[in-house]
Amino acid sequence: MRIIPAIDIIDGKCVRLSKGDYDTKKIYNEHPLEVAKEFEAHGIEYLHLVDLDGAKSKHIVNHKVLEQIASQTSLKIDFGGGLKTDNDLRVAFESGANQITGGSIAVKDRETFKSWISKFGNTKIILGADAKDEKVAVSGWLEESKEELIPFIQAYQQEGISYVICTDISKDGMLEGPSFDLYKKILEHCHIERSRDADSSNEVNNLKLIASGGISHFDELPKLAELGCEGTIIGKAIYEGRISMKQLEEFILNN
């Protein structure tokens, strides 16, 4: 299971929110690059970078932070927040994103999101399926859609999506533990056997589920790995010292 620390950006600073509420903003570091370099120094290879200004304003905003981290570390960055147009995507990839995450657009503009999957392939495009009460939330979690979470993921699997980040919003930033039951349910319902068709382009990939939200203690990580999560995003637990960089370093070395 991949360990993917999160850096959320508002006004170019590293922050965390609780349950996606912008009024709960807490600044952890004025310089996200410093945070990214510390992750890298402890053997971390991946980074989840979220443009919270972008999520709110519905277009990419903090691409300079992305560019700075991508050019000065070797971290593989998945970038999300406010990506709505082909131009937003172009800017994100040109700024050094390894993957991009589309959430609201996958609900509100399916044709554009599907075109991204077709154009860039399922290793570059991640479906952001963030939910509250198993309903998909959009616009930086400021809106709840009528989309049911599991059918939503299943529909995009048929379009070729493989990577899915799922955050249970009720857990995010609360340090109360992740939604094990929800992830188990998703993995059970969204497991698709590979097509036997000789043409590999017709293969449907099994879900690569990335758990996000609520991670509070180190011992939750092996449980998520055991469930079958492909990766886990960790934010506040690192910044609040609940999980040490040394623990993460050892987990990566031993897995």
C-alpha positions as CSV (number, residue, x, y, z in Angstrom):
1,M,0.0,0.0,0.0
2,R,1.3,3.4,-1.0
3,I,1.7,6.1,1.7
4,I,0.6,9.4,0.2
5,P,0.9,12.5,2.5
6,A,-1.4,15.4,1.7
7,I,-0.5,19.1,1.4
8,D,-3.6,21.3,1.1
9,I,-3.0,24.8,-0.2
10,I,-4.7,28.1,0.6
11,D,-3.0,31.4,-0.3
12,G,0.2,29.4,-1.1
13,K,0.3,28.0,2.4
14,C,0.1,24.5,3.8
15,V,-3.2,24.2,5.7
16,R,-5.7,21.6,6.9
17,L,-9.5,21.8,7.2
18,S,-12.0,19.8,9.2
19,K,-14.8,18.2,7.2
20,G,-13.9,20.4,4.3
21,D,-15.1,23.5,6.2
22,Y,-12.9,26.5,5.0
23,D,-13.8,28.3,8.3
24,T,-11.8,25.6,10.2
25,K,-8.6,26.4,8.3
26,K,-5.4,25.8,10.3
27,I,-2.0,26.9,8.8
28,Y,0.7,24.4,9.4
29,N,3.5,25.8,7.3
30,E,4.0,29.0,5.2
31,H,6.2,27.1,2.8
32,P,4.8,23.9,1.3
33,L,8.1,23.1,-0.4
34,E,9.7,22.7,3.0
35,V,7.0,20.2,4.0
36,A,7.4,18.3,0.7
37,K,11.2,18.1,1.1
38,E,10.8,16.7,4.6
39,F,8.5,14.0,3.3
40,E,11.0,13.1,0.6
41,A,13.8,13.0,3.1
42,H,11.9,10.2,5.0
43,G,11.5,7.9,2.0
44,I,8.1,9.2,0.8
45,E,7.7,8.9,-2.9
46,Y,4.2,10.3,-3.4
47,L,2.3,13.5,-2.6
48,H,-1.4,14.4,-2.7
49,L,-1.5,18.1,-3.4
50,V,-4.8,19.9,-3.2
51,D,-5.5,23.4,-4.5
52,L,-8.3,24.5,-2.1
53,D,-8.4,28.0,-3.6
54,G,-8.9,26.2,-6.9
55,A,-11.7,24.0,-5.6
56,K,-13.5,27.1,-4.4
57,S,-12.9,29.3,-7.5
58,K,-13.5,26.4,-10.0
59,H,-10.2,26.8,-11.8
60,I,-6.6,26.1,-11.1
61,V,-5.0,28.7,-8.8
62,N,-1.9,27.3,-7.0
63,H,-0.1,25.8,-9.9
64,K,3.1,27.7,-8.9
65,V,3.2,25.7,-5.7
66,L,2.9,22.5,-7.8
67,E,5.6,23.6,-10.1
68,Q,7.9,24.5,-7.2
69,I,7.5,21.1,-5.5
70,A,7.7,19.1,-8.7
71,S,10.9,20.9,-9.9
72,Q,12.7,20.7,-6.5
73,T,11.7,17.2,-5.3
74,S,11.3,13.8,-7.0
75,L,7.9,13.2,-5.5
76,K,5.2,11.8,-7.8
77,I,2.4,14.3,-7.3
78,D,-1.3,13.8,-7.8
79,F,-2.9,17.2,-8.1
80,G,-6.5,18.2,-7.6
81,G,-8.8,21.1,-6.8
82,G,-10.8,23.1,-9.3
83,L,-9.7,21.4,-12.5
84,K,-12.5,22.1,-14.8
85,T,-11.2,22.7,-18.3
86,D,-8.7,21.2,-20.8
87,N,-6.5,24.3,-20.1
88,D,-6.5,23.6,-16.3
89,L,-5.3,20.1,-17.1
90,R,-2.6,21.4,-19.4
91,V,-1.4,23.8,-16.8
92,A,-1.4,21.0,-14.1
93,F,0.6,18.6,-16.2
94,E,3.0,21.3,-17.5
95,S,3.6,22.3,-13.9
96,G,4.7,18.8,-13.0
97,A,1.7,16.8,-11.9
98,N,2.1,13.1,-12.4
99,Q,-1.6,12.5,-12.0
100,I,-4.6,14.7,-11.6
101,T,-7.8,14.1,-9.6
102,G,-11.2,15.2,-10.9
103,G,-14.0,15.3,-8.5
104,S,-16.8,17.8,-9.1
105,I,-16.2,17.7,-12.9
106,A,-16.8,14.0,-12.9
107,V,-20.3,14.7,-11.6
108,K,-21.1,18.0,-13.4
109,D,-19.4,17.6,-16.8
110,R,-19.1,13.9,-17.5
111,E,-18.2,14.3,-21.1
112,T,-15.2,16.5,-20.4
113,F,-14.0,14.1,-17.7
114,K,-14.5,11.1,-19.9
115,S,-12.5,12.8,-22.6
116,W,-9.6,13.2,-20.2
117,I,-9.7,9.5,-19.4
118,S,-9.6,8.7,-23.2
119,K,-6.9,11.3,-23.9
120,F,-4.5,10.7,-21.0
121,G,-5.3,7.1,-19.9
122,N,-6.3,5.6,-16.6
123,T,-2.8,5.9,-15.0
124,K,-2.9,9.7,-15.2
125,I,-6.5,10.4,-14.3
126,I,-7.9,9.7,-10.8
127,L,-11.6,9.8,-9.9
128,G,-12.2,11.9,-6.8
129,A,-15.2,10.2,-5.2
130,D,-15.7,12.1,-2.0
131,A,-18.9,11.3,-0.1
132,K,-21.1,12.1,2.8
133,D,-23.7,9.4,3.8
134,E,-22.6,7.6,0.6
135,K,-23.7,10.5,-1.6
136,V,-21.0,12.2,-3.8
137,A,-20.0,15.7,-2.7
138,V,-18.7,18.4,-5.1
139,S,-17.3,21.9,-5.2
140,G,-14.8,21.5,-2.5
141,W,-17.5,19.6,-0.5
142,L,-19.6,22.7,-0.4
143,E,-22.4,20.9,-2.3
144,E,-23.9,17.4,-2.0
145,S,-25.0,15.8,-5.2
146,K,-27.7,13.2,-5.6
147,E,-25.1,10.7,-7.0
148,E,-24.9,7.4,-5.0
149,L,-21.3,6.7,-4.3
150,I,-20.9,3.0,-5.4
151,P,-22.9,3.3,-8.7
152,F,-20.9,6.4,-9.5
153,I,-17.6,4.6,-9.1
154,Q,-18.9,1.6,-11.1
155,A,-20.1,3.8,-13.9
156,Y,-16.6,5.3,-14.3
157,Q,-14.9,1.9,-14.0
158,Q,-16.8,1.1,-17.2
159,E,-15.3,4.2,-18.8
160,G,-11.8,2.9,-17.9
161,I,-11.1,4.5,-14.5
162,S,-8.8,2.5,-12.3
163,Y,-7.6,4.9,-9.5
164,V,-10.2,6.3,-7.1
165,I,-9.6,8.5,-4.1
166,C,-12.5,8.2,-1.7
167,T,-12.8,10.5,1.3
168,D,-15.6,10.1,3.8
169,I,-16.2,13.8,4.6
170,S,-17.6,13.1,8.0
171,K,-14.2,11.7,9.0
172,D,-11.9,14.2,7.3
173,G,-9.6,16.1,9.6
174,M,-11.4,14.6,12.7
175,L,-8.6,12.1,13.7
176,E,-11.3,9.6,14.6
177,G,-10.2,6.8,12.3
178,P,-11.0,6.0,8.6
179,S,-14.2,4.5,7.2
180,F,-13.1,0.9,7.1
181,D,-16.7,-0.3,6.5
182,L,-17.2,2.0,3.6
183,Y,-13.9,1.0,1.9
184,K,-14.7,-2.7,2.4
185,K,-18.1,-2.1,0.8
186,I,-16.6,-0.2,-2.2
187,L,-13.9,-2.9,-2.7
188,E,-16.5,-5.7,-2.6
189,H,-18.9,-4.0,-5.0
190,C,-16.4,-2.5,-7.4
191,H,-14.2,-5.5,-7.9
192,I,-14.2,-6.4,-11.6
193,E,-12.5,-9.4,-13.1
194,R,-10.2,-8.7,-16.0
195,S,-11.7,-9.3,-19.4
196,R,-10.7,-12.5,-21.2
197,D,-10.7,-10.6,-24.5
198,A,-7.4,-11.0,-26.2
199,D,-7.4,-7.3,-27.0
200,S,-5.8,-5.8,-23.9
201,S,-7.4,-2.4,-24.6
202,N,-10.7,-4.0,-23.6
203,E,-9.5,-5.0,-20.2
204,V,-11.2,-3.4,-17.2
205,N,-8.8,-2.8,-14.4
206,N,-9.6,-3.8,-10.9
207,L,-10.1,-0.8,-8.6
208,K,-7.1,0.9,-7.1
209,L,-8.8,2.4,-4.1
210,I,-7.0,5.2,-2.2
211,A,-8.4,5.7,1.3
212,S,-8.5,9.3,2.6
213,G,-9.8,11.0,5.7
214,G,-9.8,10.2,9.4
215,I,-6.4,8.5,9.6
216,S,-5.4,9.0,13.2
217,H,-3.0,6.2,14.4
218,F,-0.3,4.2,12.7
219,D,-2.0,0.9,13.4
220,E,-4.9,1.8,11.0
221,L,-2.5,1.6,8.1
222,P,-1.9,-2.2,8.1
223,K,-5.7,-2.6,8.4
224,L,-6.3,-0.5,5.3
225,A,-3.6,-2.5,3.5
226,E,-5.3,-5.8,4.6
227,L,-8.7,-4.5,3.2
228,G,-7.0,-4.1,-0.2
229,C,-6.6,-0.3,-0.4
230,E,-3.9,0.5,-3.0
231,G,-2.9,3.7,-1.2
232,T,-3.8,5.9,1.7
233,I,-3.7,9.7,2.0
234,I,-2.6,11.0,5.4
235,G,-2.9,14.6,6.4
236,K,-3.6,16.0,9.8
237,A,-2.3,12.9,11.7
238,I,1.2,13.8,10.4
239,Y,0.9,17.5,11.1
240,E,-0.5,16.9,14.6
241,G,2.3,14.4,15.4
242,R,-0.1,11.4,15.7
243,I,1.9,9.5,13.2
244,S,5.6,10.1,13.0
245,M,7.7,10.3,9.8
246,K,9.9,7.5,11.3
247,Q,6.9,5.2,11.5
248,L,6.0,6.0,7.9
249,E,9.5,5.4,6.8
250,E,9.6,2.0,8.5
251,F,6.2,1.1,7.0
252,I,7.5,1.9,3.5
253,L,10.7,-0.1,4.1
254,N,8.8,-3.2,5.3
255,N,6.1,-3.3,2.7
